[in-house]
Amino acid sequence: MTLSIPADGHYVLANVAVPISVMGDAASGALDLVDITIADAKIAAIGPAGSASLPQRLDLRGDIVMPAFADLHTHLDKGHIWPRKQNPDGTWIGALMAVLEDREANWAATDVERRMDFSLRCAYAHGTAAIRTHLDMAPPQHEITWDVFAAMRERWAGRIELQAAGLMGPDTILDDAALRAIATTAKAAGGILGGSTAVHLENPTIMRKLVAMAGELGLDIDLHTDESPDPKANALECLADAVIESGFTGSVVAGHCCSLAVQDTETTKRVIDKVARAGIAVVSLPMCNMYLQDRDNADGVRTPRWRGVTLVNELKAAGVRVAIASDNTRDPFYAYGDLDGFEVLREGARILHFDHPQSDAFAWVRVVSSDPAAVAGFAYGAEISPGEVADLVVMKGRNWTELMSRPQADRTVIRAGKAVDTTLPDYRELDDLMGPK
C-alpha cells in the first residue's frame, strides 16, 4: 500500500533511510537515518531522524528513500512491438532482422508516437525522471522519428526529461555524406551522435570519422560498442584511441561493451586503461545482454556459458564512470522489461555481483540515478539534498536484503513533492497496433 502524501505538499518524511551516496558522499555504501522536510515542491531540509518539526509528519520507520531514476540507455522507438514481431530464435541477429522488418512495415509517425507515449507512462509510474533513448536512423526513418521525439519531449516536459541519440550502423558512418546528413539532423533536433559497431575491419576509421564529425558539429557521442561475444571485437578500444588522439572534449558514452568480458586479461587491462584516460563513460544493460548474448541454438538445446555483460566492477575500480540501464522493452532485442529503474538495479545486483560486501552496496544506487544523470548532463541531478526538487521514490524495505527481495510494486513515487499515480497503462491500449491476434 502506497503512502498517503499530504496534498498541500508540506510535510516531513520522518525516520527514513537514505543512501549516503546520493546525499553528497558518492563513495559511501551506507544508509543514514534522517528526516526530510518537503515544502513548495522542494527538499527544504534534511536532519537527523526526530529533528523535524512540521505537524504533517509521516513516520516511515526506517524505510528507504531513493532519488527518482535516470535511465541512460533505452530504445523508445522499438518499444512494445513484440506482440506483432517476435525474435524467431532469441539471437542478436534474429532481433536485428525482426526489427528491420517491423520498422519498414509499421513505423509510421502515429505508431511510433503511441508506443513511445505508452513507454513513458510506464517509466513515470515506476519513478523515472530522465531518459536517454536511441533512435533508429535508417532512411527514411530519420525523417519520421526525430519529429515524433521532439513532440514527445515537449509533451513530457516537467515530468520526464528526454534526450535522444541517432543510431546508425558502421556502413553509414563510413559513408561521409550519410554520416553528415544524420549528424546535422541530430544537431538540429538537439540530439546526440550515436552508432553501433563491434567486429569490423574498419573500426579505427569508423571511430575517427565519428569523433571528428562530433567535434566539428559540437555533438556529444553515445555508441553501442562491442555488443558481441567475439573477443576480436575492438570498437571500444578504437573509440578510446580516437578520443585520446583527437583531444575530443565532449561527453562520450559507450554502451554494452560485452566482448570485454571474453577477452584475455592483458587486453582487458589495456582497454580499460584507455577508456579511463579517454574519459569515456560505460553503460551496461544487464537484463538485455544476459537475455541476448551467448544464445546459440544451432545445435539444439543449449544453456548459455556467460552472462553477456561487461566488466562493470573492474571499470568502476579503474575510475571509469559506469551506469546500468533498461535498454530495450518488449521488442525483439528483449522480450521483457517495463522501463523500471528499480528493476534494473535489482536485477543488476544479481547479474553483475555488485552486492558484496553489502556494507558497500548502497553506493551502487547511483548507477541508476546520480551517475547517469551526471554522464548525460541532465538538468535533473538525482541527488537528495536541500534545495533540490523533491523527486523521490519511497520503498518498503529498511536494508539491502529487504529492498532487493521484493519488486517494490507498492512503492510511493513523489514528484515535485506530491505523490503521482503509479497505475500502469494497460497493454490492451496497443492492441490495434499489433494486428490480428
C-alpha positions in Angstrom: 0.0 0.0 0.0 1.5 3.4 -1.0 1.8 6.3 1.3 -0.9 9.0 1.7 1.1 12.1 0.9 -0.4 15.4 2.1 -2.0 17.2 -0.8 -0.6 20.6 0.1 3.0 19.3 -0.3 4.2 20.5 3.1 5.3 17.5 5.3 8.1 15.5 6.7 9.2 12.1 5.6 10.4 11.1 9.1 12.8 8.4 10.2 13.7 7.4 6.6 16.9 5.6 5.5 18.7 7.4 2.6 21.8 6.1 0.8 24.6 8.5 1.8 25.9 8.0 -1.8 23.1 10.3 -3.1 23.4 12.8 -0.3 26.9 14.1 -1.2 29.3 11.2 -0.5 29.4 9.2 -3.7 31.7 6.5 -2.3 29.7 5.7 0.7 27.8 2.4 0.8 25.9 3.2 4.0 22.4 4.4 4.9 21.7 7.5 7.0 18.5 7.7 9.1 17.1 11.2 8.6 14.0 13.4 8.5 13.3 15.0 5.1 11.3 18.2 5.2 9.4 18.9 1.9 7.8 22.3 1.1 7.0 24.2 -2.1 7.9 21.2 -4.3 11.5 21.1 -2.9 13.5 19.4 -0.2 13.5 22.2 2.4 15.8 20.5 4.9 17.4 17.2 5.9 18.3 16.5 9.5 18.8 13.6 11.9 15.8 11.4 12.5 13.5 13.0 15.0 14.7 16.6 14.4 12.0 17.9 12.0 9.0 19.8 13.4 6.3 20.2 10.7 2.9 19.0 12.0 2.3 16.8 9.0 4.8 14.0 9.7 4.9 10.6 8.1 6.9 8.2 10.1 8.4 5.6 7.7 10.1 3.6 10.5 13.3 3.2 8.6 12.0 2.6 5.1 14.4 3.5 2.2 14.1 6.7 0.1 15.9 7.0 -3.2 16.0 9.7 -5.8 13.8 9.2 -8.9 15.6 7.3 -11.6 17.7 8.4 -14.6 17.7 5.8 -17.4 20.7 6.4 -19.6 20.1 3.9 -22.4 16.7 2.9 -23.9 15.0 2.4 -27.2 11.7 4.2 -27.1 11.1 3.8 -30.8 11.3 0.0 -30.7 9.3 -0.5 -27.5 6.3 -2.9 -27.3 6.4 -4.3 -30.8 6.9 -7.9 -29.6 3.3 -8.9 -29.9 3.5 -8.3 -33.7 7.2 -9.1 -34.3 8.9 -11.6 -32.1 12.5 -12.7 -32.2 12.5 -16.0 -34.1 15.4 -17.6 -32.2 16.4 -15.2 -29.4 19.7 -14.2 -31.0 21.1 -10.7 -31.7 20.9 -11.2 -35.5 17.4 -12.5 -35.2 16.5 -9.4 -33.3 18.2 -7.1 -35.8 16.3 -8.6 -38.8 13.0 -8.7 -37.0 13.2 -5.0 -36.1 14.2 -4.2 -39.6 11.1 -5.9 -41.0 8.8 -4.3 -38.4 10.3 -0.8 -39.0 9.9 -1.0 -42.7 6.3 -2.3 -42.4 4.9 -0.3 -39.5 6.9 2.6 -38.1 4.7 5.5 -39.3 4.7 8.5 -37.0 1.4 7.6 -35.3 2.7 4.1 -34.5 6.0 5.3 -33.0 4.3 8.1 -31.1 1.7 5.9 -29.4 4.3 3.3 -28.4 6.7 6.0 -27.1 4.0 7.6 -25.0 2.9 4.2 -23.6 6.6 3.5 -22.6 7.0 6.9 -21.0 3.8 6.4 -18.9 5.3 3.1 -17.6 8.6 4.8 -16.7 6.8 7.7 -15.0 4.7 5.4 -12.9 7.8 3.4 -11.8 9.5 6.6 -10.7 11.8 7.7 -13.6 12.6 11.4 -14.1 15.1 11.4 -17.0 15.6 9.1 -20.0 18.0 9.0 -22.9 16.8 7.0 -25.9 18.5 5.8 -29.1 16.5 6.3 -32.3 17.0 4.2 -35.4 18.2 6.4 -38.3 17.9 4.1 -41.3 16.3 6.1 -44.1 13.5 7.0 -44.4 13.0 6.6 -40.6 15.3 9.5 -39.8 12.7 11.8 -41.5 9.9 10.5 -39.1 11.3 9.6 -35.7 13.1 12.9 -34.8 9.9 14.8 -35.3 8.0 12.3 -33.1 10.7 12.5 -30.5 10.6 16.3 -30.5 6.8 16.2 -29.9 7.2 13.7 -27.1 10.0 15.8 -25.4 7.6 18.8 -25.4 4.6 16.8 -24.2 6.6 15.2 -21.3 8.5 18.3 -20.2 8.3 18.7 -16.5 7.6 15.0 -16.0 10.4 13.1 -17.8 13.5 14.9 -19.2 14.3 13.4 -22.6 17.4 13.1 -24.7 18.0 11.2 -27.9 20.9 9.7 -29.9 20.6 8.9 -33.6 21.5 5.3 -34.1 23.3 4.2 -37.3 25.4 1.3 -38.4 29.1 1.1 -39.4 28.4 1.3 -43.1 26.5 4.6 -42.6 29.3 6.1 -40.5 31.8 5.2 -43.3 29.7 7.0 -45.9 30.7 10.6 -45.5 27.5 12.1 -47.0 25.2 9.9 -45.0 27.2 10.5 -41.7 27.0 14.3 -42.2 23.3 14.2 -43.1 22.4 12.2 -39.9 24.7 14.2 -37.7 23.3 17.6 -38.9 19.8 16.3 -38.4 20.7 15.2 -34.9 22.2 18.6 -34.1 19.1 20.4 -35.4 17.0 18.3 -33.2 19.2 18.9 -30.1 20.3 15.3 -30.2 23.4 13.2 -29.7 25.6 11.4 -32.3 25.1 7.6 -31.9 26.1 4.5 -33.7 26.8 0.8 -33.4 29.8 -1.4 -34.3 31.5 -4.5 -32.9 33.6 -6.7 -35.1 34.5 -4.7 -38.2 37.8 -4.3 -40.1 37.3 -0.6 -40.4 36.7 0.2 -36.7 39.7 2.5 -36.4 38.4 4.6 -39.3 34.8 4.4 -38.2 35.7 5.8 -34.8 37.9 8.5 -36.2 35.2 9.7 -38.6 32.5 9.7 -36.0 34.6 11.5 -33.4 35.7 14.1 -36.0 32.1 14.7 -37.0 31.0 15.1 -33.4 33.9 17.6 -32.8 33.1 19.6 -35.9 29.4 19.9 -35.0 29.8 20.2 -31.2 27.9 17.0 -30.5 28.2 14.5 -27.7 28.6 10.8 -28.5 26.7 7.7 -27.3 27.5 4.4 -29.0 26.7 0.8 -29.0 30.1 -0.8 -28.8 31.1 -4.4 -29.0 27.7 -5.9 -28.3 29.1 -9.2 -29.2 30.5 -12.5 -27.7 33.5 -12.3 -30.1 36.8 -11.5 -28.3 38.1 -9.9 -31.6 35.6 -7.0 -31.3 37.6 -3.9 -30.8 35.2 -1.0 -31.2 35.7 0.2 -27.6 39.4 0.3 -27.8 39.2 2.1 -31.2 36.8 4.6 -29.7 39.2 5.3 -26.8 42.1 5.7 -29.3 40.1 8.2 -31.4 39.1 10.3 -28.4 42.6 10.4 -27.0 44.3 11.1 -30.4 41.8 13.9 -31.3 41.6 15.5 -27.9 37.8 15.4 -28.2 36.3 17.2 -25.2 32.6 16.3 -25.5 30.8 13.7 -23.5 31.4 10.1 -24.7 29.3 7.1 -23.6 30.0 3.5 -24.7 27.1 1.1 -24.2 27.2 -2.7 -23.9 31.0 -3.4 -24.3 30.1 -7.2 -23.9 33.2 -8.6 -25.6 35.4 -7.0 -22.9 34.3 -9.9 -20.6 35.6 -12.6 -23.0 38.9 -11.1 -23.9 42.2 -12.1 -22.2 43.5 -10.3 -19.1 46.2 -8.3 -21.0 43.6 -7.0 -23.5 41.1 -6.0 -20.8 43.7 -4.2 -18.7 44.9 -2.2 -21.8 41.4 -1.3 -23.0 40.1 -0.3 -19.5 43.2 1.9 -19.0 42.5 3.6 -22.4 38.8 4.1 -21.6 39.7 5.7 -18.3 42.3 8.0 -19.9 39.8 9.0 -22.6 37.1 9.9 -20.0 34.6 7.5 -21.6 31.6 6.5 -19.5 30.3 2.9 -19.8 26.7 1.9 -19.5 25.9 -1.8 -19.1 22.5 -3.2 -20.0 22.4 -6.3 -17.7 18.9 -7.6 -18.4 19.0 -7.3 -22.2 22.6 -8.5 -22.6 22.0 -11.6 -20.4 18.9 -12.3 -22.5 20.6 -11.9 -25.9 24.2 -12.8 -25.6 25.6 -16.3 -25.8 22.3 -17.6 -27.2 23.2 -20.1 -29.9 20.5 -22.5 -31.0 22.4 -24.0 -33.9 23.0 -27.3 -32.1 19.6 -27.5 -30.4 19.0 -27.0 -26.7 21.9 -25.1 -25.1 22.5 -23.3 -21.8 24.5 -20.0 -22.1 28.1 -20.1 -20.8 28.4 -16.5 -19.7 26.1 -13.7 -18.6 26.7 -11.4 -21.6 27.6 -8.3 -19.6 30.7 -6.2 -19.4 33.3 -5.8 -16.6 31.4 -3.1 -14.6 33.2 -3.7 -11.4 36.7 -3.6 -13.0 35.8 -0.5 -14.9 34.5 1.3 -11.8 37.6 0.3 -9.9 39.7 1.9 -12.6 37.9 5.2 -12.2 35.6 4.8 -15.2 32.1 6.3 -14.7 29.6 3.5 -15.0 25.9 3.2 -15.2 23.3 0.5 -15.8 20.1 1.0 -17.8 16.9 -0.6 -19.2 17.8 -0.9 -22.9 15.0 -2.5 -24.9 11.5 -3.1 -23.8 9.2 -5.8 -25.1 10.8 -5.9 -28.6 12.9 -8.5 -30.5 16.1 -7.5 -28.6 14.5 -8.1 -25.2 11.1 -9.7 -24.8 10.5 -8.3 -21.3 11.1 -5.1 -19.3 9.0 -2.1 -18.4 11.4 0.9 -18.0 11.6 0.4 -14.3 14.8 1.8 -12.8 14.4 -0.2 -9.7 14.1 -3.5 -11.6 17.3 -2.5 -13.4 19.1 -2.0 -10.1 17.6 -5.2 -8.5 18.5 -7.4 -11.4 21.8 -5.7 -12.0 22.9 -6.6 -8.4 22.2 -10.3 -9.2 23.8 -10.3 -12.6 26.8 -8.0 -12.1 27.6 -9.0 -8.5 27.9 -5.5 -7.0 26.0 -6.7 -3.9 29.1 -7.7 -1.8 30.3 -6.6 0.6 26.7 -5.5 1.5 28.2 -2.8 3.7 29.2 -1.1 0.4 26.1 -2.0 -1.7 24.2 1.3 -1.4 26.9 3.2 -3.2 25.6 1.4 -6.3 22.2 3.2 -6.1 24.0 5.9 -8.0 24.3 3.7 -11.2 20.5 4.2 -11.9 20.3 7.8 -10.6 23.0 10.3 -9.9 25.8 8.9 -12.1 23.8 8.5 -15.3 22.3 11.9 -14.7 25.7 13.4 -14.5 27.0 11.5 -17.5 24.1 12.7 -19.6 24.2 16.2 -18.3 20.5 16.1 -17.4 19.1 19.1 -15.6 17.7 16.6 -13.2 20.7 15.6 -10.9 19.1 12.7 -9.0 20.6 13.9 -5.7 18.8 14.2 -2.3 19.9 17.4 -0.8 18.3 20.7 0.5 17.2 22.9 -2.3 16.7 20.1 -4.8 13.2 19.4 -6.3 11.6 16.6 -4.2 11.6 13.8 -6.8 11.8 10.7 -4.7 10.9 7.0 -4.5 9.9 5.5 -1.2 10.5 1.8 -0.9 9.1 -0.8 1.5 12.4 -2.0 2.9 14.8 -1.0 5.6 18.1 -2.6 4.4 19.6 -4.0 1.3 18.2 -7.5 1.6 14.6 -6.3 2.3 14.8 -3.8 -0.5 16.1 -6.3 -3.1 14.0 -9.3 -2.2 10.7 -7.8 -3.5 9.8 -6.0 -6.7 8.6 -2.9 -4.7 5.3 -2.8 -6.6 3.9 -0.8 -3.7 6.5 1.9 -3.9 5.4 5.6 -3.5 6.6 7.9 -6.2 6.9 11.6 -5.3 7.4 14.2 -7.9 7.9 17.9 -7.0 6.8 17.0 -3.5 3.5 15.3 -4.4 2.5 11.6 -4.9 1.9 10.6 -8.5 -0.5 7.9 -9.8 1.5 4.7 -10.1 -1.2 2.8 -12.1 0.5 1.3 -15.1 -1.1 1.6 -18.6 -3.0 -1.4 -19.9 -1.3 -3.3 -22.7 -4.7 -3.5 -24.4 -4.3 0.1 -25.4 -1.8 -1.0 -28.1 -3.9 -4.0 -29.4 -5.0 -2.2 -32.5 -1.4 -1.6 -33.5 -0.4 -5.2 -33.2 -2.6 -6.7 -36.0 -4.7 -9.9 -35.8 -4.3 -12.0 -32.7 
